[in-house]
Amino acid sequence: MGTNKKLRQENLDTLLFDYAECKIEWDEYLSGITALGIQSPSEIEEYKDKAEEARYDYKVSQYQAKY
């Protein structure tokens, strides 16, 4: 994998983790992924689904850790 692709993927992963952990909101996540080249409606929908699933999993794990 090229350096640019690796850096892009790292940035996408960081955005995903930050969104999942509620460190950023949807608007910031969306502007971040579009700045990284994710612009078609189908790609955005795919990334939205991944992000929502990650956020759900994070919240469930936090709940389970509490109880």
DAHU-V31539 format. One record per backbone hydrogen bond with DSSP energy under -1.0 kcal/mol. CO is the residue of the C=O (numbers start at 1). NH is the residue of the N-H. If there is no record, write none. Layout:
co: {CO	CO}
nh: {NH	NH}
This chain:
co: {2	3	4	5	6	7	8	9	10	11	12	13	14	15	16	17	18	18	19	25	26	27	28	29	30	31	33	34	37	40	41	42	43	44	45	46	47	48	49	50	51	52	53	54	55	56	57	58	59	60	61	62	63}
nh: {6	7	8	9	10	11	12	13	14	15	16	17	18	19	20	21	23	24	22	29	30	31	32	33	34	35	38	37	39	44	45	46	47	48	49	50	51	52	53	54	55	56	57	58	59	60	61	62	63	64	65	66	67}
